[in-house]
Amino acid sequence: MSGETLIERAHAAAGSHRALLANAGSMVGTTLVNSLLGVAFWFVAAHEFSQTAVGVAGAAVSAMILLGFTGTIGLGTLLMGELPRRGTGGRALLSAALITAGIAGAALGLLFALVAPLVSSNLDPLSATWLAAGSFTLGTGLTSLGLVLDQSLIGLLRGGLQLSRNTIFAAVKLVALIAIAVLLASPSAPWIYTAWGFGIAASLIVLRRVYRGRGRGRFRADFSSLRAMRGSAASHASVNLALETADLAMPIIVVTLLSASENASFYIAWLVVNFLVMIPFSLSSVAYALGSGEAPSSENRFRFTFGLSLALGALAVLVLVPFAGPVLRIFGESYESATATLRILALGVFPLVIKTHYVAIHRVRRTLGRAMPIAWAGTALELGGGALGAALGGLSGVAWGWLAGLLIEAMVMGGDVTRALAVPRPAAAGSGAGR
């Protein structure tokens, strides 16, 4: 092999690692931007809007994300693996996926806006006016579109664009909310989720760079290829929903079974937990991705990410438990009613580490078919426990019920995780001789 060929291969490998590092960095950056500016968004909402408005808006935003996530029907995850193999021709497939997800999300959003108030009067603001219902519908459709776009950009190794989109989204929604609070005397809940949707719409300016280039067919949508992959997309959708439903649906359950003002306190506590706990999970996931091509075995990689998740999660708990009251006081004295709730929720970091690694292990082993019933049963336990806790013990009951369901889930999943993390015993001397 010539020296020139070796140098070319070395340069290619270095370029590949740089691309991987850049995209991993964009994922971490996106998590940090959304978390920090997300906290700022709800800080403004808590101080400038009534507690009832914050409670309804928190449930509405959670519903928008959950329905938007459902509306992606697995297309984002599908395109992450498909687009790198298609080159520039992938833009037609991306166009079809974005249109499909946007329509599906909007349809789900409209259905929810019309039906949810019939289930709980606390959600009446969603359909109080056509503008409120239309804003929720459009915001849900844009959420679906944005989620598919983000995952597709990672698949295209254009993580910088993903970070740019989320930075624009987080900044514009915050500025829009501040403007609403200044210009309107007593803004209601729909204005909060309208600012959220406006931020997503503004962030789609990054599509100009995705579709930049010449060619009459660059905006063409390839629906036929998308239909051919619908089975694979459905499989991804099932996996993704099993992981996200409990997290996104809990505020909706709280506002339905308790009250909008109580959900405001719960939502802020839920937000703080996600801010301090989900960042370690994101960092450990990126660390796993960066080491996946170099570690001697998947077991070693899992041991590393498991230990890192536990360590960073424990650090988050050490911050939350003693300082729960002062943290909530930042949002307003009325939110301190969720102090005990926040402390209980923080303990969920440890079973969540088991849950996330359980799913990751089965992804690697390609045995998701066996894992999915357990994952969905766990989601039902978390939601059922939270609902039962709400009926029996208010906000603290929600937290204890959710944590109990999560602990049962972790005990069931723990066997597979323990076996995957176990260090193999060294073979006895001479045991392999002569074989």
N, C-alpha and C positions, 0 to 999 in steps of 0.2 A: 504494500500500500504506500503511495507516494506521500511525501511530507506535506504537499499542498492539499491532498485530500484530507489528511488528519487535521490540518489547520481549519479547513472549511467546515469539517464536522464539529470541531471544537467551537467555532464561531456560531454554528447553528444551535448547538446545545446551550451555549451561553445565552443566545437570543431567546430560546424557549424558556429558560429559567427566569430571564428578566420579565418576559410576558406573564409568566405564572405569578411571580412576585408582585408585579404591578397590579394584576387583577385581584390577587389576595388582599393587597393593600387597599384597593378600592372597596372591597367588601367590608373590611374593618372600618374604613372611613365612612361608608354609608351608614353603618350601624351607629357610629359615634355622632354623626351629623343628625340623623333622625332622632336619636335619643336626647341629645342636648337641646336641639331646637324644639323637639317635641315637648320636653319638660317646660321650656320657655313658653310655648303655645298655651299649654294648660295652666301655667302660672298666670298669664294674662287673663285667660278665661275665668279662672277662679277669683281674680280680684275685680274684674270689670263686669261680670255677668252674675246673675243670681245663682244660688246653689242648685235650685231646681233646674235651671237652664243647663248648667254644667252636667247634672246627672242625666238629663235626657240626651244632651249632645254626646256625652261619653258613650252611652248605649248606642246612639245612632252611628257614631264613627266606628265602633266595634262591629256593628252590623254591616256597615259599608265595606269594611276590610274583609269580614268573613264571607259576605256574599260576593264581593269582588274576587276573593280567593277561589270560591266555588266556581265563579264564572270563567276563570281561566281554564277550567276543565283539563288541567294537566299540561296545557300547551307550552307554558314557560319552561317547565322541566324538560319536556320533549325537545324543544328547540335548542336547549343548552347542549344537547348531544348531537342534534341533527345539523345545525347550521355550520359548524366547523367543517363538515364534509361537503358542503354545497358551494362554497366560495361566494362569488357575487350573485349567483343565481338564487341564493338563499333569501334575497330581499323579497321575492315574490311569495315565498312561503311565509315569511315574517308578516307581510301585508295581510295575507289571509288569516293568520293567527290573531293579529291585532284587531281586525274587523270582527272576527268571530267572538273573541273574548269581550270586546266592548259591547256588542249587542247582547250577549248572554248575561253579562253583568248588569246592564241597564234593565233587562227584563226581570231579573231577580230583584233588583232594587225597587222597581215599580210595584211588583207583587208584595214585597215586604211593607212598603210605605202604605199600601191600601189595606193590608190584612192585619199588621201588627197593632194598630189602634183598636181593632175589634177584640184583640186578646187582652190588652192592658190599656186602660185609659191613661196611664202614665206616658204612653207613646203617642197620644193624640196630636202633639205638635207636628209629627211627621206628615200628616195629611190635613192639617188645619187649613192650608191654602194650596192651590195648584202650584204656586211658586215653591212652597216648602217641599211638596211631593216631587216636583220636577227637579229641584236641586239635589234631593237625595238620590233620585233615579240616575241623573247624569253623573253625580259623584261616584256612584257604585260602578257604573260602566267605565268611567275613567280609571277607577282603581284597578279593575280587571286588566285594562289595557296597559296601565303602568307596570303592573306586576309581570305580565308577559314580556314587556319591553326590557325590564331590568334583567331578567334571567337570560333573555336572548343576547343582550349585550355582553354578559359574562361568557356565553357560549362563543361569541364572535371575538373574544379576547379584547373587548373594548370597554374594560371596566372603568376607565376614566370617564367615559360618557355616562355610565351608570351613576357614578359618584356626582357628576355634574347635574344630572337630572334630579337626584334626590336632594342635593344642596339647593337647587332652585325651588323645588317643591317645598322644602322645609322653611326656607327664607320667605317665599312669597306668601305662604299661608299665614305665617306669623305677622308679616306686615299688613296683610289684608284684615286679620283679626283686630290688630291695633287700630286700623283706620275705621273699622266698624264700631269699635268701642268708643272712639272719639266722636264720630259723626252722629251716632244714634243715641237717643236718650235712654231707652230701656230695651236693648236688643234681646231677642229670644233665642232659643236653642237652634232653630234652623240657620241662623246667621253663622253659628260656629261651624257647622258641617258644610255650609256654603263656602266659607273661607278655606276649608280643607280641600274641597273639590276644585276651587279656583287655583289653589297651589299646584294640584296635579295637572290641570289644563295648561298652566303657564310652563310647567316643566317639560312638556312635550315638544318644546322648541328644539330639543336635541335630535328629534327625528330628521331635521334638515341635514345634519351631518351623516346620519345613517343612510339616507337616500341620495346623498350628494353624488354627482357624476352624470355622465351623459348616457343617453339611451332612452328610446321611446317607451320601452317596457319596464322601466325601473320601478314604476308604481303598480304594476300588474299584480293581482292577487292570485296565487296558485291554490285554489280551493280543492282541486282534484287530488293533489299530493297530500293535502292536509286530511282529507277524508280517508285516504288509504292508511293513515297512521292513527286513526281514532282509537283503536284498541290499546295501543301503547300509551296514548294520552290518558285514556281512562284509568289505566293502571297507576300512572303517576299521580293522577288526581286523587285516587283513593288513599294512597300513601300520604300525600301532603295534607289532606283534610284530617286524617287520623291524628296528625301531629299538631295541627293548628286549631281545631274546632274548640276544644275546651278553653284554651287561652282567650279566644276571641268571643266566645258565646257567654262567658261568665258574667260580664257586665249587663248583658241583655237579660239574663235570668234574674239578676239582682233588681234591676229597675222594674221588672215585671212582677216579682213577688214581694218586694218591699216598697220603696218609694224613690222618686227622682232625687230628692235631697240626700237620702242614704246612699244611693248609687253614686252620687257625686263624691262622697267621702271614700267609698269603696274604690271607685275608678282611679282616684288620685293615688291611693295605696297600691293598687294593681299596677299603675304606671311606674311608681317608684321601684317596686320589686322588679319589674321587667327591665328598668334602666340599669339597676345594679347587678342583676342576675344574668340577664340575657347577653350582656356584653362579654362576660367570661365565656359563655357558651360559644359565641361567635368567634372569639379569639382562639379557643381550643379547636374549633372546627377548621379554621384556617391553618392552624399549626399542623393538624392532621393532614390536610391537603398538601401542604408544603413538604411534609416528610414522607408522603405515600410512595414516592418513587425511590427513596433511599433507605428506608428502614428495612432490616432483614426479614421482618415478617409482619403481617397485619396485627398479630397479638402484641408485639412490641409497640406498635403505633397506638393501639387501643389503650394499653397500659399508660402510655404517656398522656394521651388526651384525657383519660379518666382521672388521673392524678391531678392534672392541671385544672380540670373543671372543678374538682372537689376543693382544691386549694383556693382558687379564685372565688368560688361560691361561698366557702367558709369566711373568706375575708369580707364578702358582701354582707353576710349574716352578722358578723362582728360589728359592722357599722350600723346595720338596721335595728338590731334588737335594743341597744342602749339609746340610740338617737332617733327612734321612730317618732316620738312626740315633736322634737324640734324640727325634724325634716318636714312633717306635715304642717307645722305652724307656718312654714314659709308660704304655703298656699292660702293661709287664713286660719284664724282660730277655730272656725266652725268645722274644719277638716280634721281637727285633732280627735274627733270622735272615733276615727278609724285607727287610733294608735295601737290598740291590742290586735286589731285585724292585721295591720302591717307586720307586726312581730310574728304572728302565726304564719302568714303567707311566706315570710322570708325562709321559714324552715323547709319549705317545699323544694329548695335548691338541691337538697341531697337526693331525694327520690327522683327528681327530674334528671339528674346526672345519669342515673341508671336507665331511665326511660330513653333518653336520647342515644345512649350507647347501645341499648338493645336494638333500636331501629337501625343504627349505623352498622352493627354487626350483621344483621340480616340483609342489609343492602349489599354489603361486600360479598356475602355468601350466596346471594341471589335466591334467598329463601323467604322473600317477603310474603308469599302466599300463605305460609305458615304463621308468620308474625302478625299479619293484618287483623285477623279476628281478635287476637289478644290486645293489639293496640286500640282497636275500636271499642272493645269491652272496657279497657282502661279509660277511654274518653267518656264512656257512659258512666263509669264510677265517679269520675271527677265532677261531671255535671250533676249527676244524681245526688252525690254527697253535698255539693254546694246548695242545690235546691232544697234538700231535706234540712240542711243546717239553717237556711234562711227561714224556713217555716218554724223551726224550733228555737233558734237563738239569735236572730237578727244578723248583724254584720259579722260578729265573731263566730256565730254558728256557720255562716257561709264559709269562712276561712277554715274552721275545724273540719267541716264536711268535705271540702275540697281536698284538704291535706290527708284525711283518712282514706278517701278514694285513691289518692295518688300513692299512699304507702302500700295499700293492697296491691295496686298495679305493679309497684316496684318489687314487692316480694315475689310475685308471679314471674316477672321478667328477670329477676336477679340470678336465677340459676344459669340461664344462657350467658349472661354477662360475666358471672364468676368463672364459668368454664373457659370463656374466651380470654379472660385476663390471667388465668392460672399460668404460673411459670412451669414449663415442663421439667420433670425430674431428669437429671442426667442419666444416660444409660449406664448400666453396670459394666465394669471393666471386662472387656473381652466378649461382651454379649453379642457383638456383631461379627466376631471372627469366624471366618470360614463360610460366611453366607454370601 
